[in-house]
């Protein structure tokens, strides 16, 4: 049974490794003892210890009916989140389509097992799979549960992203990036510091995580230490984004690479004007197109292909009128969005983007 404890110093929720008696907090580095953990048990902590792995039904089920990661090394596991914020002034049109398309890509192209792909959208009947802040946190812990060398994880998010002022000197531009859960107006946003502490820092040597974040202000959404600054000709340098505060934002030996929809100061397009035909996020659509068109051999080729799809106003995407219209919308044609977005690549360590093979 997975056990979670709360840091007595900063109150971060931590997953206690099986058989371990203590764990060092990834945020403040305090040592927490599992057997003599804090007397203060939050509802969140109690829920996690009771119900993880995430239950499939509306009530807790038997262990045989829960979402269990495969037991062997080399496991593939994915968390996919799509939020449209229906019937609000923040409504988006393409995010659930993004989630469905990404799941199809992972299962059919990259052979992720169906039962190892957890999808959170507003269409889900299971209340634990609605993309609230609480459920997204639970799902991220599920994604990282028992991760070990040889595992390949994917985190995909399509929805709103925002920024808020940072006062801890761990952001180059002075702002934290945030994800907006379905209930963000009442429960608050998920800050990049939490994403980094939950998804990045615990990743062990030999494991890898790919993040695809289709949201506004998403350039450094995982707070990874290195940022690939690429120009329109494909020339690039790695910028060092390690914080002045000295807080470590890398992994525990694993590999994390993130594709994001735009730079931190930019917005990502949602193709809502085409909702009667098809609606997707520009970045997710372009990422999938790059893979399906054979342009996904290296990380550099993927990033260039994504940027080309979004930038070019005369992309030849074939005779399909749907993709042609969609291309016009996301690349600044007469029905375009009037905005510029440049997808970005960040990583826990710099590498040659044109020789490193892309694989999930």
C-alpha positions in Angstrom: 0.0 0.0 0.0 1.3 3.4 -1.0 1.9 5.7 2.1 1.9 9.5 2.0 3.3 11.7 4.8 3.3 15.5 5.2 6.4 17.5 5.7 6.4 19.0 9.2 8.3 22.0 8.0 6.7 23.1 4.7 3.6 20.8 4.6 4.4 19.3 1.2 2.8 15.9 0.6 5.4 13.3 0.1 5.3 9.6 -1.1 7.1 7.4 1.4 9.0 4.7 -0.6 7.9 1.1 0.2 9.7 -0.2 3.2 11.3 3.1 4.0 11.1 4.7 7.5 11.9 8.2 6.5 12.2 10.5 3.5 13.9 13.9 2.7 11.5 16.6 1.6 12.1 17.6 -2.0 11.2 21.2 -1.3 12.8 22.2 2.0 15.0 19.1 2.5 13.8 18.3 6.0 13.9 14.7 7.0 10.4 13.3 7.7 9.9 10.0 9.7 7.0 7.9 8.4 6.4 6.1 11.7 6.2 9.3 13.7 4.7 11.6 11.1 2.8 14.7 11.9 -0.2 14.4 14.1 -2.0 16.9 11.8 -3.5 14.9 9.0 -5.1 16.9 6.3 -8.1 15.6 4.4 -5.9 15.5 1.3 -3.3 13.3 3.0 -6.0 11.0 4.4 -7.6 10.7 1.0 -4.3 9.8 -0.6 -3.4 7.1 1.9 -6.9 5.6 1.6 -7.7 5.7 -2.1 -4.4 5.6 -4.1 -3.9 4.1 -6.6 -6.8 6.1 -8.0 -10.1 4.3 -8.0 -12.0 3.6 -11.2 -15.5 3.9 -9.9 -17.4 6.4 -7.8 -16.5 4.6 -4.5 -13.4 2.8 -3.3 -13.0 -0.5 -5.0 -11.1 -3.7 -4.4 -7.4 -3.7 -5.3 -8.0 -5.8 -8.4 -10.3 -3.0 -9.7 -7.9 0.0 -9.2 -5.6 1.6 -11.7 -2.4 -0.4 -11.1 0.8 0.5 -13.0 2.4 -2.5 -14.7 4.8 -4.3 -12.4 7.7 -4.9 -14.8 10.6 -2.5 -15.7 10.2 -0.5 -18.8 6.6 0.6 -17.9 4.8 3.2 -19.9 2.4 5.5 -18.1 0.7 8.8 -19.0 -1.5 11.4 -17.4 -3.5 13.5 -19.9 -5.5 16.5 -18.8 -8.0 18.5 -21.0 -10.1 21.3 -19.5 -12.5 23.5 -21.5 -14.1 25.5 -18.6 -17.5 25.0 -20.2 -20.2 27.7 -19.7 -17.8 30.2 -18.2 -16.2 33.3 -19.8 -12.9 31.4 -19.8 -14.3 28.6 -22.1 -12.0 26.9 -24.5 -13.1 24.7 -27.3 -10.3 22.3 -28.2 -8.8 21.0 -25.0 -10.8 17.8 -24.7 -10.1 17.0 -28.3 -6.4 17.5 -27.5 -6.7 15.0 -24.7 -8.4 12.4 -26.9 -5.9 12.9 -29.7 -2.9 12.6 -27.4 -4.3 9.4 -25.9 -4.8 7.9 -29.3 -1.2 8.9 -30.3 0.3 7.3 -27.2 -1.7 4.1 -27.4 -1.5 3.5 -31.1 1.8 5.0 -32.1 3.9 4.6 -29.0 2.2 1.4 -27.6 1.2 2.8 -24.2 -1.2 0.3 -22.5 -4.8 1.5 -22.4 -5.0 1.0 -18.6 -1.8 3.0 -18.1 -3.2 6.2 -19.6 -5.2 8.2 -17.1 -7.3 11.0 -18.6 -8.9 13.8 -16.7 -11.6 15.8 -18.6 -15.0 17.3 -17.8 -16.6 14.5 -19.9 -15.5 11.8 -17.4 -18.3 10.2 -15.3 -16.0 9.2 -12.5 -15.9 12.1 -10.1 -12.2 11.4 -9.4 -11.4 12.0 -13.1 -12.8 15.5 -13.3 -9.8 17.9 -13.6 -10.3 19.7 -10.3 -7.2 20.9 -8.4 -7.6 18.1 -5.9 -7.9 15.4 -8.6 -5.0 16.7 -10.7 -2.8 16.5 -7.6 -3.9 13.0 -7.0 -3.3 12.0 -10.6 0.2 13.5 -10.6 1.1 11.3 -7.6 -0.4 8.3 -9.4 1.8 9.1 -12.4 4.9 9.1 -10.1 3.9 6.1 -8.0 6.7 3.6 -7.8 8.6 5.0 -10.8 11.9 3.3 -11.4 14.7 2.9 -13.9 13.4 2.0 -17.4 10.1 3.7 -17.0 8.7 6.2 -19.5 6.2 8.7 -18.3 4.2 11.4 -20.2 2.4 14.4 -18.7 0.1 16.2 -21.2 -2.0 19.3 -20.2 -4.3 21.3 -22.4 -6.1 24.3 -20.8 -5.5 27.7 -19.4 -2.1 28.8 -18.0 -1.4 32.0 -16.1 1.4 33.8 -14.3 1.8 35.2 -10.8 4.5 37.3 -9.1 7.4 35.3 -7.6 9.2 36.6 -4.5 11.7 33.7 -3.9 14.3 34.5 -6.6 13.8 31.2 -8.4 12.4 32.7 -11.6 14.5 34.5 -14.2 11.6 36.8 -15.2 10.2 37.3 -11.7 7.0 35.3 -12.4 5.8 31.8 -11.6 3.9 30.0 -14.2 0.6 28.3 -13.2 -1.9 25.7 -14.5 -5.6 26.5 -14.0 -7.7 23.5 -12.8 -11.4 23.5 -13.5 -12.1 25.0 -10.1 -9.1 27.4 -10.0 -11.3 30.4 -9.2 -12.3 28.8 -5.8 -9.4 26.4 -5.1 -6.5 28.3 -6.7 -4.0 27.4 -9.4 -1.2 24.8 -9.5 2.1 26.7 -9.4 5.2 25.5 -11.4 7.1 25.0 -8.1 4.6 22.2 -7.2 4.8 20.7 -10.7 8.6 20.6 -10.3 8.5 19.2 -6.8 6.0 16.5 -7.8 7.0 15.5 -11.3 10.6 16.5 -11.7 12.7 16.2 -8.6 11.7 12.7 -7.5 12.4 11.2 -10.9 15.1 8.5 -10.4 18.1 7.7 -12.6 17.1 5.6 -15.7 13.6 6.9 -15.8 12.3 9.6 -18.2 9.4 12.0 -18.3 8.1 13.9 -21.3 5.7 16.8 -20.7 3.6 18.4 -23.4 2.0 21.6 -22.1 -0.5 23.4 -24.4 -1.3 26.5 -22.4 -0.6 30.2 -22.3 2.6 31.3 -20.4 3.9 27.7 -20.5 7.5 28.1 -21.6 9.0 27.1 -18.2 5.9 25.5 -16.7 8.0 22.6 -15.1 10.7 25.0 -13.8 13.4 22.9 -15.6 17.0 24.2 -15.3 17.8 24.6 -19.0 15.9 26.4 -21.7 16.5 25.8 -25.4 16.5 29.2 -27.1 16.0 28.6 -30.8 15.7 31.1 -33.6 13.6 30.8 -36.8 16.5 29.2 -38.7 16.9 26.4 -36.2 20.1 27.7 -34.5 19.9 27.3 -30.7 21.7 27.8 -27.4 20.8 26.4 -24.0 20.1 29.1 -21.5 20.8 28.4 -17.8 17.6 29.0 -15.9 18.8 27.7 -12.5 17.4 30.0 -9.9 19.5 32.6 -8.0 18.0 31.2 -4.8 20.1 28.0 -5.3 17.1 25.7 -5.0 17.7 22.6 -7.1 15.1 22.2 -9.8 16.6 19.2 -11.6 15.8 15.5 -11.1 17.2 12.7 -8.9 19.1 11.4 -11.9 16.2 10.9 -14.4 15.6 12.7 -17.6 12.8 15.3 -18.1 12.1 17.1 -21.4 9.2 19.4 -21.9 7.5 20.8 -25.0 5.4 23.9 -24.3 3.0 25.8 -26.4 4.7 29.2 -26.2 7.2 31.3 -24.3 6.4 32.5 -20.7 5.2 35.9 -21.9 3.1 34.6 -24.8 -0.3 33.1 -25.2 -1.3 29.8 -26.9 -4.0 29.7 -29.5 -7.1 27.6 -29.1 -8.8 27.0 -32.5 -12.3 28.0 -31.2 -13.3 29.7 -34.4 -13.4 26.3 -36.1 -15.6 24.6 -33.4 -18.3 23.5 -35.9 -15.7 21.4 -37.8 -12.8 20.6 -35.5 -11.2 22.4 -32.6 -7.8 21.7 -31.0 -4.9 23.5 -29.4 -2.4 24.7 -32.0 0.5 23.2 -30.1 -1.0 19.8 -29.6 -2.2 19.6 -33.2 1.3 20.6 -34.5 3.1 18.2 -32.2 0.9 15.3 -33.4 1.3 16.4 -37.0 5.1 16.4 -36.6 5.1 12.8 -35.3 2.6 11.5 -37.9 4.5 13.1 -40.8 7.8 11.5 -39.8 9.3 14.7 -38.6 9.7 13.4 -35.0 13.1 11.7 -35.3 15.0 14.1 -33.0 13.9 16.8 -30.5 15.2 19.5 -32.8 13.3 18.2 -35.8 10.1 18.1 -33.7 10.5 21.6 -32.4 11.3 23.0 -35.8 8.3 21.2 -37.3 5.9 22.5 -34.6 7.1 26.0 -35.1 6.9 25.7 -38.9 3.3 24.5 -38.7 2.3 27.4 -36.5 4.4 30.1 -38.2 3.9 29.5 -41.8 0.8 31.0 -43.5 1.2 28.8 -46.5 1.8 25.4 -45.0 0.9 22.6 -47.4 -0.9 20.2 -45.2 -2.6 18.3 -48.0 -6.0 18.5 -49.5 -8.0 17.9 -46.3 -10.1 21.1 -45.9 -10.2 20.7 -42.1 -6.5 20.8 -41.7 -6.2 23.5 -44.3 -8.7 25.7 -42.4 -7.1 24.9 -39.1 -3.7 25.8 -40.5 -5.0 29.2 -41.6 -6.4 29.8 -38.2 -3.3 29.0 -36.2 -0.8 30.6 -38.6 -2.2 34.1 -38.9 -4.3 33.9 -42.1 -7.3 36.1 -42.6 -9.2 34.1 -40.0 -6.2 34.0 -37.7 -5.7 34.9 -34.1 -3.6 37.9 -34.5 -1.0 36.6 -32.0 2.4 35.1 -32.0 3.3 31.9 -30.2 6.6 30.2 -30.3 6.7 26.6 -28.8 9.6 26.0 -26.5 11.8 23.1 -25.3 13.2 22.8 -21.8 15.1 20.0 -20.1 16.8 19.0 -16.9 20.2 18.8 -18.7 21.3 20.4 -22.0 21.9 18.1 -25.0 22.3 18.2 -28.8 18.8 18.5 -30.0 19.7 17.4 -33.6 21.3 14.1 -32.6 19.3 13.0 -29.6 16.6 10.6 -30.8 13.1 11.2 -29.7 11.4 8.2 -28.1 8.6 7.6 -25.6 
